[in-house]
Amino acid sequence: MLLRTSPLHLTLVVPGLIPALEAEATVGFRLPFLERIVAQASSEVVAPSLYEILLFHLFGLPQSGPMDLPLAPLMYSWDKGGLPLEPGWWLRADPVCLQPDRDRLVLFGPRSLELNQAESQSLARTVAPLFTEYGWQLEALQPDRWYLRLPQPEKVTFTALAAIEGRHIEPGLPVGPEASRWRALLNEIQMLLHDCPLNREREERGLSPVNSLWFWGAGEAPSCPAASLWQQVSWGKEPLLQALAAYCKIPGKPIPAGASTWLAQNSAPGNYLMGLDSLLQGTDPLHYREILLALEENWFRVLHAALRDRRLASLTFYPLNGHGYRLTGLQSWYLWRRPRPLIKSPGA
């Protein structure tokens, strides 16, 4: 007697997985069930390689440029407790640290700053007059999330923070007909923050200075697709996935301890989306092995078994390496496909 396949389809996004597997701390580290999933699945090239851009793609939301997306308005609404947006053009103006590397500057994002709410508000008050003279409104709602509201769009294109973090800033600086104003504004911000007493205090405490802002996530509030793309969304600690679900009015809840619990809780047919974000950039590399082992044991192993015993119809997996992998229950029995690591070992 044939077992009936469950009509559950899970899409799994695991940001930070590739950097963790490439780290020195995990050289030679093997994840057998993850390797089986990658080897047995059908794969396709996926253009979005940034977590934020991939999530917008999965929710059917438009991008505002090749390397940016209108994230600021929906995250502003989320940080305001779901408050309806005022008309305008929104962008993020996140605090960052620029460090010299020979004759260029490297950007380190808000996660590396250990900025608290009081410091965030103080620094925002320092730079706010530079914006008010244009009639623009700056709000530092969270230490790592500052927002700027303009009455109308600007003819300028920005680059998402994740695309430039840890890299030289030149390729990500504003471009477009009105980019010169934004570049000049960045220079003014940097000069103002250079002489800020709070930054001197932070450096005396061994902390990085907040010596610039990074503009990105610009646009007006995007429209969600008329038909919901997901039965349910499950999120981790990062707020974006939860904010997207709330914005598009899709049911959701926090990720449980493991796939066994998730499978026991979900039986309604449909497409489910989950973001396992425990490896997002900023995690101490010394803990990579521990986190990877937990993902392997609690998720990859259980989900592979669920495909084999037909509790799960398909698993679509995005490790943010430029590819998507789709594994069905039938494919999970392709024993001739040997396990294959997501990345090549050094010297391979």
N, C-alpha and C positions, 0 to 999 in steps of 0.2 A: 504493500500500500504506500502510495506516494504521500509525503508530508506536504502540507500546503504552505507556501511561502508567505511570510508576514509582509503586508504592504507598507512597511516602514522603509523610508529612504533617508539616510543621514548624510549631510554634508559637514565635513569637519575641517576647520581652519586652525592651523597650529603655527602662529607667528613665533619667530625666534628659534625655530627648530634647526634651520640650516646653520646659522652662526654657532649654535651650541655644538652641533656635530663637527664643525670645522675648528673648534677651539682646541688649543693645545692640551687642555685638561681631559679631552675625550678622544685623543688619538688612539686608534685601535679598538674603540668601544663599539660593541655590536648590539643591535636591537633586532633579534630574529623575527619577531612578528611584524614589526614595521617593514623589514626587508622583504618578507613574504607579500605584504600588501602591495608594495611598490613593484615587485617582480610580476605578480599575477594580474595586476590591474591593467586596464586600457589607459593609455596616457595621451594627453594632448597639450600642445603649447598654449599657455595662458598668458596673455599680455600683462595684466596687472601683477607686479611683483612686490608692491607695497601693501601692507596690511589694510590701511585705510582705503586705498583705491580698490582693492579686491572686495572689501565689504560693500562699498558703494555699488560695484558691479553686481554683486549677489543680491542686493536689494533693488536693482533696476533703477538706480538713481544716476543722473548725468554727472560727468566731470565738468569742471570749469576750465580745464586746460590739460595739456598732455601730461603734466607732472603735478597737478593740483586738483582740488575738488571742493565744492561748496560745503565744507564741513562746519565752518564757524556758525552759521545761523542755527542749525539743528542742535549743536552742542551748547550754544548760548541758551537756547530754550530749555535744554536738559538741566544745565547748571542753575537755571532760574526756577526749577521745579515744574517744568512744563508750561511756563508762562507764554501766552501767545506773543509772537514777534511783532515789534513795531516795524513799519515800512522802512526800508533802507538796504544798504549794501554792507555785508558783514565780512570781517576777516579776523583771523587770530593774529595776535601780536605777542607771542610767547617770549618770556625772558630766557636768554641764552648767555653762554660764555664763549667768547672768541679768543682763541689762543694762537699766538704766532707760530708758524712752522716755516722757517727760513723767511722768504719774502711773501708768504701767503698766510691766510687765517683759516683755522680749523674750528668748526662749530661743535660745541657740546651743549646738549639740550637740557630742558628743565629737570629731568630725572637725576642728572649729575650734580645739581646745584644744592640740594637739601634746603630749599627755600621754604620758610614758614609763612604763615598767613600775615603776620605783622610786618615782616620784611617785604613781602609782596606788595602790601598796601602802601608802605612807605616809598618803595621804588616807583610804584605806579604814580603816586602823587608828584614825584620828582619830574617825570617825563610828560605828564598829562598836559601841561601848558603848550607843548609843542604841537599837540593835536587840536586843542580848543581854538587856537588862532585860525584853523581851517574850518571850524564848526563841526569837528569830529568828536565823538564820545568814546573815551577809553574806560574800560571796566576790568579790574583784576578779580574775577570771580573765584578763581582757585590759584594757588601758588604757581601751578604749571599751565594755567589756561587763562590768558588775558584776551580780551575782545575789543575790537574797534568797530564802531558803526559810523558809516558815511551816509549822507542823504541820497547819494546817487552813485552808480558804478563809475569806476575809473578805468581808463584804457591802459591796463597794466596786467601782466601775468606773473604769478608767483610760483614758487616751488615748495611742495610739501616738506615739512620739517624732517620727516623720516627719510626722505630722499637725500638729504644733505648732512644729516647728523653724523659726526665723526669724520667729515670730509672737508675739503677746501670749499669755501663759500662761493667763489667766483662763478661757477656754472649755475648756481641757484639764485643769483641776485635778480631783482625785478627787471623785466624786459617789457617793451611796448612803447607806444607813443608818449605815455606819461610816466615812464619809468624813472626819468632823471629826477623828478620831484621826490620819488620814494627813496632813491639812492641818497639824495641829499639829506632827506629826513633821517635815514639810518646813520649818516655821519654825525648829524646834530645829536641824536640820541646817544651815540657812543661817546662823544665829547662830554655831554652832560653827566653820564654815568661814570666816566673816568674820574671825575672829581667828587663823586658822591661819598660822604663820610661813612655811610652804611657799608659800602664796598670795602673801604679801608678796614673797618671793623671785622668784616667777614674774612679778609685776607689775614688779619692778625690771629684769627681763630683757626687758620688753616683751611678755610673754605674758598671755593672759587668765586671770583667777583661776577656779578651780573652786569656785563658791560655792553650788551646790545639786546635788541628784540629781533624776532624773526617773523616776518609777515607771511601768512599762508592761509589756506582754507577759505579763500574769498568767494563771495557770491551772494545771491539772494536765496531765500528758502526754496529748496527743490521740491518738486511734486512727486509723491509716491505713486507707483503703479495702481491702477484701479482695482485689480485683483491681487490679493495677497499671495506672495510667492512662497510663503512658509507657514506650515501648520503651527510651528512653535520655534522659538529661539532660546538658546541657552548660552549664558555668558559667564565669564570669569571675573577678574578684578578690574580690568580695564573698562572704562565707561562707554566707549564708543558703540559697541555692539548693543548694549542695553539701551542707549540713547536712540539708535537707529530703529530698534524694535518699537520703542515707545512712540517715536515720531511717525512711523508707518502703521501704528496701531496693530501690531502683531503680538499675540500672547507670548510670554516668555518667563523664564525664571533662572536662578543661578544654577551653575553646573553642580551636579551631585558629586559624591566622593569617587565614583567610578562608573564605568559603562554598565556594570551589572545592575546598579541602582537605576540608572537612566532607562535601561530596557524594561525593568520591572514597572517603572512609572508611566511608560508611554506605550499604548497599544492602538490608539486611533490611527488610521491610515493617513499617509501624507508625507510631505517633505519637511525635514527638520534640519535646522542649522545650529551649529555649535562652534564656539571659539574657545579653544584650549590655550590660554594666554600665559601660562605659568613660566614660559621661557622668553617672554618679551625682553627686548634689550634693556639692560640695567641690572639684570640678575647677575649675582656674583658667579664668575666662571667656576669657582671652586665647588659650587653646588650643582653644576650642570649634570654630572653623572647621577646624582640623587634624583633630580627632577626627571631626567630621561628614563631612569629605571621605573619611576612611578607611572609615567605615561605608557611605557611598554607593558607593565603588569596590569594596570587598572583600565587601560583603554585599548591599545592596539591588540593585545592578546585576546581580550574579551570580545571585541568587535569582530575580529577574524573568526572566532568560534561561532559568534552569532550569525555570521553569513553562512557558515557551513551547516548549521542546524536550522537554517531558514527562519530564525527570529528576526533577521534583518534582510531586506531585499537587496539593498545596494549601499555602498559606502563611497562617497566622493570625497577625496582628500586633497587639500591644498597646503603644501608645506612652504609656499612662497619661494619656490626655486625656479619660477617661470613655467611650471607644468602643473596640470591637474591630473589626478589619478581616480579612475572609477572602477570599483571592484564589485562584481555581483556574486551571489551565492554559488553559481555554477563555476565561475572563474576561480573561486577560492579552493576548488578541488584540482586545479591545474598543477599537479605535482611535478610535472616536467619543467616548470619554470622555476629555476633555482633562485633562492633569496638574493636580492640585489641591494646594496647600500645606496642611500640617497646621494652620498658624495663619494668621491674616489679617495682611497687612502693615500697618504703621502708616498710618492714614488710609484704609484700604480699607473 
